Amino acid sequence: MDLISKHNIVHRYEKRKLLIAINCVAGLAIFFFGYDQGMMGSVNVSIDYGVNRMKYGHIDPEAKQVVVDNSLLQGGIVSVYYLGTLVGCLLGGWIGEKVGRIKVIGLACIWAVIGASLQTSAMNADWMICARLINGIGTGMLNVIVPVWATETASHTSRGQFVAIEFTLNIFGVVVAYWLGFGCSFVDDGYSPFVWRFPIAFQIIPLIFLFAIVWFFPESPRWLVKVGREEEARYILGRLRGEDEYGLAEAEFQDIRNVAELEKKSGKVNSYFHMFWDVMPKKIGGGSSGQLHIGRRVQLVIWLQILQEWIGIAGVTIYANDIFNQAGYSVFKSRWIAGINDIFYMFSTLIAVFTLDRLGRRVTLYWGCVVMGISMFLAGGFSRLSQNNADDEYLKGAYGAAGAAFTFLFTFGFGATWLTVPWLYPAEIFPLQCRAKGNAWGVVGWSIGNGWTVLLLPTMFKNISEKTFYVFGACNAISIPIVWALYPESSQRTLEEMDLLFASDSWWNWDAEKTFARLKEENPDLVQAARRHQSVVSGELGLGPGMERGGGKGGGRAMSLIPGEKGSPGDGSDENEKV
Protein backbone atom coordinates (compact mmCIF):
# COMPACT_ATOMS: atom_id res chain seq x y z
CA MET A 1 0.00 0.00 0.00
CA ASP A 2 1.93 3.00 -1.33
CA LEU A 3 -0.45 5.52 0.24
CA ILE A 4 0.63 4.49 3.76
CA SER A 5 4.20 5.09 4.95
CA LYS A 6 6.42 2.02 4.74
CA HIS A 7 7.37 2.63 8.37
CA ASN A 8 3.78 2.22 9.56
CA ILE A 9 3.36 -0.88 11.74
CA VAL A 10 0.24 -1.85 9.80
CA HIS A 11 2.58 -3.47 7.25
CA ARG A 12 4.32 -5.53 9.93
CA TYR A 13 1.49 -6.73 12.17
CA GLU A 14 -2.06 -7.89 11.65
CA LYS A 15 -5.10 -9.08 13.59
CA ARG A 16 -4.64 -9.34 17.35
CA LYS A 17 -0.96 -8.28 17.31
CA LEU A 18 -1.87 -5.07 15.51
CA LEU A 19 -4.79 -4.43 17.86
CA ILE A 20 -2.55 -4.97 20.89
CA ALA A 21 0.03 -2.54 19.50
CA ILE A 22 -2.65 0.11 18.89
CA ASN A 23 -4.05 -0.34 22.37
CA CYS A 24 -0.60 -0.11 23.94
CA VAL A 25 -0.25 3.36 22.41
CA ALA A 26 -3.79 4.25 23.47
CA GLY A 27 -2.94 2.91 26.92
CA LEU A 28 0.10 5.20 27.11
CA ALA A 29 -2.18 8.19 26.51
CA ILE A 30 -4.60 6.94 29.16
CA PHE A 31 -1.64 6.37 31.53
CA PHE A 32 -0.74 10.05 31.15
CA PHE A 33 -4.35 10.97 31.90
CA GLY A 34 -4.28 8.94 35.12
CA TYR A 35 -0.91 10.30 36.17
CA ASP A 36 -2.00 13.88 35.48
CA GLN A 37 -5.04 13.42 37.72
CA GLY A 38 -3.16 11.66 40.50
CA MET A 39 -0.12 13.93 40.82
CA MET A 40 -1.96 16.90 42.36
CA GLY A 41 -2.68 14.89 45.50
CA SER A 42 0.99 15.02 46.51
CA VAL A 43 1.64 18.46 44.98
CA ASN A 44 -1.10 20.09 47.07
CA VAL A 45 0.48 19.01 50.38
CA SER A 46 3.99 20.17 49.42
CA ILE A 47 5.24 22.85 51.81
CA ASP A 48 7.10 24.92 49.21
CA TYR A 49 4.15 24.73 46.81
CA GLY A 50 1.33 25.54 49.22
CA VAL A 51 3.10 28.05 51.48
CA ASN A 52 5.88 29.73 49.48
CA ARG A 53 4.51 29.69 45.91
CA MET A 54 0.72 29.40 45.86
CA LYS A 55 0.33 31.00 49.32
CA TYR A 56 -2.92 29.27 50.29
CA GLY A 57 -1.71 27.94 53.65
CA HIS A 58 0.86 27.93 56.44
CA ILE A 59 3.11 25.30 58.01
CA ASP A 60 2.15 23.24 61.04
CA PRO A 61 5.63 23.02 62.64
CA GLU A 62 4.85 19.90 64.66
CA ALA A 63 3.26 17.81 61.92
CA LYS A 64 5.35 19.46 59.17
CA GLN A 65 2.23 19.74 57.03
CA VAL A 66 0.46 22.47 55.10
CA VAL A 67 -2.55 23.90 56.91
CA VAL A 68 -4.90 25.35 54.28
CA ASP A 69 -6.10 28.89 54.99
CA ASN A 70 -7.61 29.63 51.56
CA SER A 71 -9.45 26.53 50.40
CA LEU A 72 -11.09 28.46 47.56
CA LEU A 73 -7.71 29.24 46.02
CA GLN A 74 -6.50 25.66 46.48
CA GLY A 75 -9.72 24.27 44.99
CA GLY A 76 -9.66 26.81 42.17
CA ILE A 77 -6.15 25.80 41.11
CA VAL A 78 -7.25 22.16 40.97
CA SER A 79 -10.65 22.68 39.34
CA VAL A 80 -9.50 25.07 36.56
CA TYR A 81 -7.87 21.99 35.03
CA TYR A 82 -11.36 20.60 34.37
CA LEU A 83 -12.36 23.82 32.61
CA GLY A 84 -9.38 23.15 30.37
CA THR A 85 -10.46 19.56 29.70
CA LEU A 86 -13.94 20.80 28.81
CA VAL A 87 -12.51 23.24 26.25
CA GLY A 88 -9.99 20.66 25.03
CA CYS A 89 -12.54 17.93 24.43
CA LEU A 90 -14.74 20.19 22.32
CA LEU A 91 -11.72 21.46 20.39
CA GLY A 92 -10.29 17.94 19.96
CA GLY A 93 -13.61 16.53 18.78
CA TRP A 94 -14.00 19.29 16.17
CA ILE A 95 -10.41 18.98 14.89
CA GLY A 96 -10.56 15.17 14.98
CA GLU A 97 -13.43 15.10 12.50
CA LYS A 98 -11.42 17.23 10.08
CA VAL A 99 -7.79 16.04 10.25
CA GLY A 100 -8.09 12.55 11.77
CA ARG A 101 -7.40 10.81 15.05
CA ILE A 102 -3.61 10.49 14.81
CA LYS A 103 -2.92 14.18 14.17
CA VAL A 104 -5.08 15.22 17.10
CA ILE A 105 -3.12 12.89 19.40
CA GLY A 106 0.11 14.54 18.21
CA LEU A 107 -1.32 18.05 18.69
CA ALA A 108 -2.60 17.15 22.16
CA CYS A 109 0.85 15.91 23.18
CA ILE A 110 2.45 19.22 22.19
CA TRP A 111 -0.23 21.20 23.99
CA ALA A 112 0.06 19.11 27.17
CA VAL A 113 3.88 19.33 27.17
CA ILE A 114 3.62 23.14 27.06
CA GLY A 115 1.13 23.06 29.94
CA ALA A 116 3.28 20.66 31.99
CA SER A 117 6.37 22.80 31.41
CA LEU A 118 4.56 25.92 32.57
CA GLN A 119 3.29 24.10 35.67
CA THR A 120 6.77 22.85 36.50
CA SER A 121 8.19 26.37 36.36
CA ALA A 122 5.26 28.11 38.10
CA MET A 123 6.23 30.79 40.61
CA ASN A 124 2.82 31.95 41.85
CA ALA A 125 -0.89 31.09 41.82
CA ASP A 126 -1.77 33.12 38.70
CA TRP A 127 0.98 31.36 36.75
CA MET A 128 -0.18 27.97 37.99
CA ILE A 129 -3.82 28.61 37.14
CA CYS A 130 -2.95 29.52 33.54
CA ALA A 131 -0.64 26.51 33.25
CA ARG A 132 -3.30 24.14 34.62
CA LEU A 133 -5.81 25.50 32.12
CA ILE A 134 -3.43 24.90 29.21
CA ASN A 135 -2.53 21.43 30.46
CA GLY A 136 -6.22 20.59 30.80
CA ILE A 137 -6.87 21.53 27.17
CA GLY A 138 -4.23 19.05 25.99
CA THR A 139 -5.59 16.35 28.29
CA GLY A 140 -9.14 16.98 27.06
CA MET A 141 -8.01 16.47 23.46
CA LEU A 142 -6.46 13.13 24.35
CA ASN A 143 -9.48 12.07 26.39
CA VAL A 144 -11.87 12.66 23.53
CA ILE A 145 -9.89 11.19 20.64
CA VAL A 146 -8.04 8.17 22.07
CA PRO A 147 -11.15 6.13 23.06
CA VAL A 148 -12.64 6.85 19.62
CA TRP A 149 -9.47 5.69 17.85
CA ALA A 150 -9.36 2.52 19.98
CA THR A 151 -13.02 1.59 19.44
CA GLU A 152 -12.94 2.33 15.70
CA THR A 153 -10.09 -0.12 15.18
CA ALA A 154 -11.29 -2.91 17.50
CA SER A 155 -13.88 -5.50 16.48
CA HIS A 156 -17.33 -5.34 18.03
CA THR A 157 -16.69 -8.49 20.07
CA SER A 158 -13.63 -7.12 21.89
CA ARG A 159 -14.10 -3.34 22.18
CA GLY A 160 -14.81 -3.52 25.89
CA GLN A 161 -11.84 -5.76 26.62
CA PHE A 162 -9.31 -3.49 24.95
CA VAL A 163 -10.69 -0.29 26.49
CA ALA A 164 -10.70 -1.99 29.91
CA ILE A 165 -7.00 -2.80 29.47
CA GLU A 166 -6.34 0.84 28.68
CA PHE A 167 -8.02 1.93 31.90
CA THR A 168 -5.91 -0.51 33.89
CA LEU A 169 -3.03 1.60 32.64
CA ASN A 170 -5.01 4.71 33.60
CA ILE A 171 -5.06 3.65 37.25
CA PHE A 172 -1.45 2.52 36.94
CA GLY A 173 -0.77 6.19 36.15
CA VAL A 174 -2.59 7.18 39.36
CA VAL A 175 -0.48 4.64 41.31
CA VAL A 176 2.80 5.92 39.82
CA ALA A 177 1.81 9.51 40.60
CA TYR A 178 0.95 8.68 44.19
CA TRP A 179 4.07 6.70 45.02
CA LEU A 180 6.37 9.07 43.14
CA GLY A 181 4.94 11.97 45.13
CA PHE A 182 5.20 9.94 48.33
CA GLY A 183 8.86 9.22 47.65
CA CYS A 184 9.68 12.82 46.74
CA SER A 185 8.12 14.03 50.00
CA PHE A 186 11.22 12.79 51.88
CA VAL A 187 13.61 15.04 49.90
CA ASP A 188 15.01 17.73 52.22
CA ASP A 189 12.46 16.66 54.83
CA GLY A 190 9.66 17.83 52.51
CA TYR A 191 10.76 21.46 52.20
CA SER A 192 12.48 21.28 48.79
CA PRO A 193 10.80 22.60 45.61
CA PHE A 194 11.84 19.26 44.08
CA VAL A 195 9.01 17.66 46.10
CA TRP A 196 6.41 19.15 43.74
CA ARG A 197 8.28 20.27 40.63
CA PHE A 198 9.66 16.84 39.74
CA PRO A 199 6.31 14.96 39.88
CA ILE A 200 4.78 17.60 37.58
CA ALA A 201 7.72 17.45 35.16
CA PHE A 202 7.63 13.63 35.09
CA GLN A 203 4.45 13.63 32.97
CA ILE A 204 6.43 15.13 30.08
CA ILE A 205 8.24 11.80 29.59
CA PRO A 206 5.23 9.72 28.43
CA LEU A 207 3.98 12.67 26.38
CA ILE A 208 7.23 12.93 24.40
CA PHE A 209 7.31 9.16 23.89
CA LEU A 210 3.68 9.15 22.73
CA PHE A 211 4.33 12.00 20.29
CA ALA A 212 7.38 10.19 18.88
CA ILE A 213 5.66 6.85 18.15
CA VAL A 214 2.04 7.67 17.28
CA TRP A 215 2.96 8.63 13.70
CA PHE A 216 3.94 5.00 13.00
CA PHE A 217 0.42 3.73 13.74
CA PRO A 218 -2.56 3.41 11.39
CA GLU A 219 -5.33 5.96 11.17
CA SER A 220 -8.88 4.92 11.99
CA PRO A 221 -10.29 3.11 8.92
CA ARG A 222 -13.72 4.58 9.68
CA TRP A 223 -12.41 8.14 9.56
CA LEU A 224 -10.54 7.34 6.33
CA VAL A 225 -13.79 6.15 4.75
CA LYS A 226 -15.52 9.30 5.93
CA VAL A 227 -13.02 11.55 4.13
CA GLY A 228 -12.93 9.43 0.96
CA ARG A 229 -9.59 7.63 1.45
CA GLU A 230 -11.21 4.26 0.86
CA GLU A 231 -8.22 2.27 -0.40
CA GLU A 232 -6.23 3.07 2.75
CA ALA A 233 -9.25 2.20 4.88
CA ARG A 234 -9.80 -1.12 3.10
CA TYR A 235 -6.14 -2.09 3.52
CA ILE A 236 -5.99 -1.15 7.22
CA LEU A 237 -9.27 -2.90 7.96
CA GLY A 238 -8.01 -6.00 6.17
CA ARG A 239 -4.88 -6.02 8.31
CA LEU A 240 -6.90 -5.48 11.48
CA ARG A 241 -9.21 -8.39 10.75
CA GLY A 242 -6.59 -10.58 9.03
CA GLU A 243 -5.96 -11.61 5.43
CA ASP A 244 -7.46 -15.04 6.19
CA GLU A 245 -10.78 -13.29 6.94
CA TYR A 246 -10.81 -11.02 3.90
CA GLY A 247 -14.51 -11.64 3.24
CA LEU A 248 -15.53 -10.45 6.70
CA ALA A 249 -13.24 -7.43 6.48
CA GLU A 250 -14.67 -6.51 3.07
CA ALA A 251 -18.25 -6.85 4.37
CA GLU A 252 -17.40 -4.61 7.31
CA PHE A 253 -15.80 -2.10 4.94
CA GLN A 254 -18.94 -2.02 2.78
CA ASP A 255 -21.09 -1.43 5.87
CA ILE A 256 -18.86 1.44 6.99
CA ARG A 257 -18.85 3.01 3.52
CA ASN A 258 -22.61 2.78 3.13
CA VAL A 259 -23.35 4.30 6.51
CA ALA A 260 -20.72 7.02 5.96
CA GLU A 261 -22.24 8.02 2.60
CA LEU A 262 -25.71 8.32 4.04
CA GLU A 263 -24.64 10.10 7.22
CA LYS A 264 -22.85 12.77 5.17
CA LYS A 265 -26.26 14.15 4.29
CA SER A 266 -26.79 15.01 7.94
CA GLY A 267 -23.43 16.81 8.25
CA LYS A 268 -24.94 20.26 8.47
CA VAL A 269 -26.82 19.31 11.64
CA ASN A 270 -23.74 17.84 13.34
CA SER A 271 -22.44 21.04 14.91
CA TYR A 272 -22.06 20.99 18.68
CA PHE A 273 -25.06 23.30 19.04
CA HIS A 274 -27.32 21.16 16.84
CA MET A 275 -26.23 17.98 18.61
CA PHE A 276 -27.06 19.43 22.02
CA TRP A 277 -30.26 21.22 20.97
CA ASP A 278 -31.52 18.22 19.01
CA VAL A 279 -33.22 16.89 22.13
CA MET A 280 -35.63 19.87 22.19
CA PRO A 281 -39.04 19.90 20.43
CA LYS A 282 -39.09 20.63 16.71
CA LYS A 283 -41.13 23.82 17.12
CA ILE A 284 -38.18 25.46 18.88
CA GLY A 285 -35.49 24.12 16.55
CA GLY A 286 -34.86 20.65 17.97
CA GLY A 287 -35.16 17.26 16.32
CA SER A 288 -32.81 18.19 13.49
CA SER A 289 -31.23 14.71 13.35
CA GLY A 290 -34.58 12.99 12.85
CA GLN A 291 -34.57 9.25 13.56
CA LEU A 292 -30.89 9.29 14.52
CA HIS A 293 -31.82 10.99 17.82
CA ILE A 294 -28.37 12.53 18.33
CA GLY A 295 -29.64 14.80 21.11
CA ARG A 296 -30.79 11.81 23.16
CA ARG A 297 -27.39 10.19 22.84
CA VAL A 298 -25.69 13.45 23.91
CA GLN A 299 -27.78 13.62 27.08
CA LEU A 300 -27.14 9.98 27.90
CA VAL A 301 -23.35 10.25 27.73
CA ILE A 302 -23.21 13.56 29.64
CA TRP A 303 -25.25 12.26 32.55
CA LEU A 304 -23.51 8.88 32.64
CA GLN A 305 -20.21 10.70 33.24
CA ILE A 306 -21.77 12.97 35.88
CA LEU A 307 -23.19 9.93 37.65
CA GLN A 308 -19.73 8.37 37.58
CA GLU A 309 -18.42 11.19 39.78
CA TRP A 310 -21.39 11.32 42.15
CA ILE A 311 -21.41 7.63 43.02
CA GLY A 312 -18.48 8.41 45.31
CA ILE A 313 -15.10 7.98 43.65
CA ALA A 314 -14.11 11.63 44.05
CA GLY A 315 -14.88 11.61 47.78
CA VAL A 316 -13.06 8.36 48.44
CA THR A 317 -10.03 9.48 46.43
CA ILE A 318 -9.76 12.91 48.06
CA TYR A 319 -10.57 11.89 51.64
CA ALA A 320 -8.94 8.46 51.82
CA ASN A 321 -6.27 9.72 54.21
CA ASP A 322 -8.90 11.12 56.59
CA ILE A 323 -10.77 7.82 56.57
CA PHE A 324 -7.61 5.93 57.45
CA ASN A 325 -6.74 8.50 60.15
CA GLN A 326 -10.09 7.76 61.79
CA ALA A 327 -9.07 4.11 61.89
CA GLY A 328 -6.33 5.16 64.30
CA TYR A 329 -3.42 5.05 61.87
CA SER A 330 -0.69 7.68 61.94
CA VAL A 331 -0.37 10.27 59.19
CA PHE A 332 2.55 8.38 57.66
CA LYS A 333 0.80 5.01 57.84
CA SER A 334 -2.42 6.48 56.45
CA ARG A 335 -0.54 7.75 53.40
CA TRP A 336 0.98 4.41 52.49
CA ILE A 337 -2.29 2.57 53.16
CA ALA A 338 -3.94 4.98 50.73
CA GLY A 339 -1.19 4.06 48.26
CA ILE A 340 -1.92 0.35 48.78
CA ASN A 341 -5.58 1.11 48.12
CA ASP A 342 -4.60 2.64 44.76
CA ILE A 343 -2.71 -0.55 43.85
CA PHE A 344 -5.76 -2.60 44.85
CA TYR A 345 -7.83 -0.24 42.69
CA MET A 346 -5.53 -0.85 39.70
CA PHE A 347 -5.79 -4.63 39.88
CA SER A 348 -9.57 -4.47 40.20
CA THR A 349 -9.73 -2.96 36.70
CA LEU A 350 -8.48 -6.28 35.30
CA ILE A 351 -11.85 -7.80 36.16
CA ALA A 352 -13.47 -5.60 33.51
CA VAL A 353 -11.03 -6.99 30.92
CA PHE A 354 -12.67 -10.41 31.27
CA THR A 355 -16.27 -9.45 32.09
CA LEU A 356 -17.17 -6.27 30.21
CA ASP A 357 -17.87 -7.95 26.85
CA ARG A 358 -19.33 -11.10 28.43
CA LEU A 359 -21.73 -9.45 30.87
CA GLY A 360 -22.39 -6.34 28.82
CA ARG A 361 -22.33 -2.67 29.81
CA ARG A 362 -25.62 -2.64 31.71
CA VAL A 363 -25.03 -5.64 33.98
CA THR A 364 -21.54 -4.34 34.71
CA LEU A 365 -23.01 -1.04 35.91
CA TYR A 366 -25.69 -2.83 37.95
CA TRP A 367 -23.37 -4.98 40.04
CA GLY A 368 -20.97 -2.09 40.47
CA CYS A 369 -23.75 0.06 41.96
CA VAL A 370 -24.73 -2.72 44.37
CA VAL A 371 -21.17 -3.21 45.67
CA MET A 372 -20.38 0.51 45.85
CA GLY A 373 -23.73 1.53 47.34
CA ILE A 374 -23.45 -0.97 50.18
CA SER A 375 -19.83 0.07 50.75
CA MET A 376 -20.72 3.77 50.98
CA PHE A 377 -23.55 3.28 53.46
CA LEU A 378 -21.42 1.04 55.67
CA ALA A 379 -18.33 3.27 55.39
CA GLY A 380 -20.43 6.22 56.54
CA GLY A 381 -21.99 4.23 59.37
CA PHE A 382 -18.70 2.91 60.72
CA SER A 383 -17.16 6.38 60.40
CA ARG A 384 -19.92 7.77 62.65
CA LEU A 385 -19.46 4.93 65.16
CA SER A 386 -15.74 5.65 65.24
CA GLN A 387 -16.41 9.31 66.03
CA ASN A 388 -19.00 8.44 68.67
CA ASN A 389 -16.44 6.26 70.47
CA ALA A 390 -13.57 8.73 70.39
CA ASP A 391 -12.82 8.10 74.09
CA ASP A 392 -12.49 4.34 73.62
CA GLU A 393 -9.33 3.74 71.61
CA TYR A 394 -10.19 0.11 70.90
CA LEU A 395 -13.71 0.75 69.57
CA LYS A 396 -12.61 3.86 67.71
CA GLY A 397 -9.88 1.90 65.94
CA ALA A 398 -12.11 -1.12 65.27
CA TYR A 399 -14.93 0.90 63.74
CA GLY A 400 -12.45 3.05 61.83
CA ALA A 401 -10.74 -0.05 60.44
CA ALA A 402 -14.12 -1.39 59.30
CA GLY A 403 -14.83 1.88 57.51
CA ALA A 404 -11.41 1.70 55.87
CA ALA A 405 -12.10 -1.87 54.72
CA PHE A 406 -15.28 -0.78 52.96
CA THR A 407 -13.28 2.00 51.30
CA PHE A 408 -11.12 -0.74 49.78
CA LEU A 409 -14.25 -2.62 48.70
CA PHE A 410 -15.67 0.53 47.10
CA THR A 411 -12.57 1.16 45.00
CA PHE A 412 -12.59 -2.50 43.98
CA GLY A 413 -16.18 -2.20 42.74
CA PHE A 414 -15.57 1.07 40.93
CA GLY A 415 -12.41 -0.12 39.20
CA ALA A 416 -14.13 -3.28 37.96
CA THR A 417 -17.24 -1.52 36.64
CA TRP A 418 -17.92 2.21 36.52
CA LEU A 419 -14.38 3.30 35.74
CA THR A 420 -14.52 1.98 32.18
CA VAL A 421 -18.12 1.97 30.93
CA PRO A 422 -18.79 5.76 30.97
CA TRP A 423 -15.71 6.23 28.77
CA LEU A 424 -16.47 3.31 26.45
CA TYR A 425 -20.18 4.01 25.90
CA PRO A 426 -19.79 7.48 24.26
CA ALA A 427 -17.14 6.13 21.88
CA GLU A 428 -19.57 3.39 20.76
CA ILE A 429 -23.00 4.89 20.28
CA PHE A 430 -22.55 7.91 17.98
CA PRO A 431 -22.71 7.85 14.15
CA LEU A 432 -19.41 7.97 12.28
CA GLN A 433 -19.99 11.51 11.03
CA CYS A 434 -19.99 12.92 14.57
CA ARG A 435 -18.34 10.21 16.67
CA ALA A 436 -15.43 12.33 17.87
CA LYS A 437 -17.77 15.23 18.66
CA GLY A 438 -20.14 12.81 20.36
CA ASN A 439 -17.37 11.47 22.55
CA ALA A 440 -16.49 15.08 23.34
CA TRP A 441 -19.89 15.45 25.01
CA GLY A 442 -18.93 12.55 27.29
CA VAL A 443 -15.78 14.40 28.33
CA VAL A 444 -17.92 17.51 28.89
CA GLY A 445 -20.00 15.47 31.35
CA TRP A 446 -16.84 14.21 33.05
CA SER A 447 -15.47 17.76 33.32
CA ILE A 448 -18.74 19.04 34.79
CA GLY A 449 -18.98 16.13 37.20
CA ASN A 450 -15.39 16.50 38.38
CA GLY A 451 -15.51 20.28 38.68
CA TRP A 452 -18.81 20.09 40.52
CA THR A 453 -17.63 17.55 43.06
CA VAL A 454 -14.22 19.19 43.62
CA LEU A 455 -15.98 22.45 44.52
CA LEU A 456 -18.81 20.97 46.63
CA LEU A 457 -17.14 18.12 48.51
CA PRO A 458 -15.10 20.26 50.94
CA THR A 459 -18.31 22.05 51.98
CA MET A 460 -20.27 18.80 52.19
CA PHE A 461 -17.71 17.04 54.37
CA LYS A 462 -17.41 20.14 56.57
CA ASN A 463 -21.16 20.47 57.13
CA ILE A 464 -22.57 16.95 57.02
CA SER A 465 -19.36 14.96 57.64
CA GLU A 466 -19.79 11.22 57.13
CA LYS A 467 -23.36 11.71 55.87
CA THR A 468 -21.70 12.64 52.56
CA PHE A 469 -21.11 8.91 52.12
CA TYR A 470 -24.87 8.35 52.45
CA VAL A 471 -25.38 10.78 49.55
CA PHE A 472 -22.97 8.69 47.49
CA GLY A 473 -24.80 5.50 48.50
CA ALA A 474 -28.12 7.03 47.44
CA CYS A 475 -26.63 8.04 44.08
CA ASN A 476 -25.61 4.42 43.52
CA ALA A 477 -29.14 3.25 44.32
CA ILE A 478 -30.67 5.82 41.96
CA SER A 479 -28.24 4.92 39.16
CA ILE A 480 -29.58 1.36 38.85
CA PRO A 481 -33.11 2.27 37.63
CA ILE A 482 -31.69 5.10 35.50
CA VAL A 483 -29.39 2.69 33.63
CA TRP A 484 -32.13 0.04 33.43
CA ALA A 485 -34.68 2.42 31.94
CA LEU A 486 -32.63 4.68 29.65
CA TYR A 487 -29.39 3.05 28.51
CA PRO A 488 -29.59 0.41 25.72
CA GLU A 489 -26.96 -2.34 25.64
CA SER A 490 -24.11 -1.65 23.20
CA SER A 491 -22.04 -4.77 23.79
CA GLN A 492 -21.71 -7.31 20.95
CA ARG A 493 -23.17 -4.85 18.46
CA THR A 494 -21.25 -3.23 15.64
CA LEU A 495 -20.76 0.52 15.55
CA GLU A 496 -22.88 0.61 12.39
CA GLU A 497 -25.82 -1.01 14.24
CA MET A 498 -26.05 1.80 16.78
CA ASP A 499 -28.30 3.87 14.50
CA LEU A 500 -30.82 1.02 14.65
CA LEU A 501 -30.52 0.81 18.42
CA PHE A 502 -31.52 4.46 18.79
CA ALA A 503 -34.13 4.47 15.99
CA SER A 504 -37.07 4.36 18.39
CA ASP A 505 -38.81 7.65 19.18
CA SER A 506 -39.10 6.52 22.80
CA TRP A 507 -36.40 7.16 25.39
CA TRP A 508 -37.17 3.91 27.20
CA ASN A 509 -34.69 1.09 26.79
CA TRP A 510 -37.33 -1.59 26.33
CA ASP A 511 -38.82 0.28 23.36
CA ALA A 512 -35.35 0.77 21.86
CA GLU A 513 -34.66 -2.96 22.12
CA LYS A 514 -38.04 -3.88 20.62
CA THR A 515 -37.47 -1.54 17.68
CA PHE A 516 -33.96 -2.87 17.17
CA ALA A 517 -35.14 -6.49 17.26
CA ARG A 518 -38.00 -5.74 14.86
CA LEU A 519 -35.75 -4.03 12.33
CA LYS A 520 -33.28 -6.90 12.45
CA GLU A 521 -36.00 -9.54 12.16
CA GLU A 522 -37.80 -7.86 9.29
CA ASN A 523 -34.54 -7.12 7.47
CA PRO A 524 -31.86 -9.67 8.44
CA ASP A 525 -29.32 -8.08 6.08
CA LEU A 526 -30.20 -4.54 7.11
CA VAL A 527 -26.68 -3.37 7.87
CA GLN A 528 -25.50 -4.93 4.60
CA ALA A 529 -27.48 -2.30 2.73
CA ALA A 530 -24.30 -1.12 1.02
CA ARG A 531 -25.04 -3.35 -1.96
CA ARG A 532 -28.22 -1.36 -2.61
CA HIS A 533 -26.88 2.04 -1.43
CA GLN A 534 -29.92 2.45 0.81
CA SER A 535 -30.27 3.98 4.23
CA VAL A 536 -30.01 1.90 7.35
CA VAL A 537 -32.12 4.46 9.19
CA SER A 538 -34.04 7.22 7.49
CA GLY A 539 -34.28 10.73 8.76
CA GLU A 540 -37.72 10.17 10.20
CA LEU A 541 -39.17 6.71 9.65
CA GLY A 542 -36.65 4.19 10.88
CA LEU A 543 -36.07 2.24 7.63
CA GLY A 544 -35.09 3.11 4.11
CA PRO A 545 -37.50 2.06 1.32
CA GLY A 546 -37.25 -1.28 -0.38
CA MET A 547 -35.86 -2.94 2.73
CA GLU A 548 -38.48 -5.63 3.15
CA ARG A 549 -37.51 -9.17 4.01
CA GLY A 550 -36.09 -10.96 1.01
CA GLY A 551 -34.12 -8.05 -0.41
CA GLY A 552 -34.74 -4.74 -2.07
CA LYS A 553 -37.28 -5.75 -4.69
CA GLY A 554 -38.99 -2.46 -4.12
CA GLY A 555 -36.00 -0.82 -5.75
CA GLY A 556 -36.48 2.30 -3.65
CA ARG A 557 -34.14 5.25 -3.61
CA ALA A 558 -31.94 6.17 -0.68
CA MET A 559 -33.52 8.49 1.85
CA SER A 560 -32.07 11.66 3.30
CA LEU A 561 -31.17 11.78 6.95
CA ILE A 562 -32.33 15.38 7.09
CA PRO A 563 -36.05 15.86 7.72
CA GLY A 564 -37.69 18.09 5.18
CA GLU A 565 -35.40 17.36 2.23
CA LYS A 566 -36.42 15.41 -0.82
CA GLY A 567 -36.52 11.76 0.09
CA SER A 568 -37.15 12.57 3.72
CA PRO A 569 -40.43 12.26 5.60
CA GLY A 570 -42.85 15.02 4.91
CA ASP A 571 -41.71 15.86 1.36
CA GLY A 572 -44.90 14.48 -0.13
CA SER A 573 -43.31 11.40 -1.71
CA ASP A 574 -45.17 8.09 -1.76
CA GLU A 575 -41.90 6.30 -1.14
CA ASN A 576 -41.80 7.63 2.40
CA GLU A 577 -44.53 5.36 3.66
CA LYS A 578 -43.45 3.45 6.74
CA VAL A 579 -42.21 -0.08 6.09
ABEGO torsion letter per residue (X at the ends): XAABBAABAAAABBEAAAAAAAAAAAAAAAAAAAAAAAAAAAAAABAAAAAAAAGABBBBAAAGBBBBABAAAAAAAAAAAAAAAAAAAAAAAAAAAAAEAAAAAAAAAAAAAAAAAAAAABABAAAAAAAAAAAAAAAAAAAAAAAAAAAAABBAAAAAAAAAAAAAAAAAAAAAAAAAAAAAAABGGGABAAAAAAAAAAAAAAAAAAAAAAAABBBBAAAAAAAGBAAAAAAAAAAAAEAAAAAAAAAAAAAAAAAAAAAAAAAAAABAAAAAAAABBAAAGBGAAEAAGAAAAAAAAAAAAAAAAAAGAAAAAAAAAAAAAAAGBBAAAAAAAAAAAAAAAAAAAAAAAAAAAAAEAAAAAAAAAAAAAAAAAAAAAAAAAAAAAAABAAAAAAAAAAAAAAAAAAAAAAAABAAAAAAAAAAAABBAAAAAAAAAAAAAAAAAAAAAAAAAAAAAAAAAEAAAAAAAAAAAAAAAAAAAAABBBABGBBAAAAAAAAABABABAAAAAAAAAAAAAABAAAAAAAAAGBBABBAAAGBBBGABBGEBAAGBBBBBABBGBBGBBGAGBAAABBX
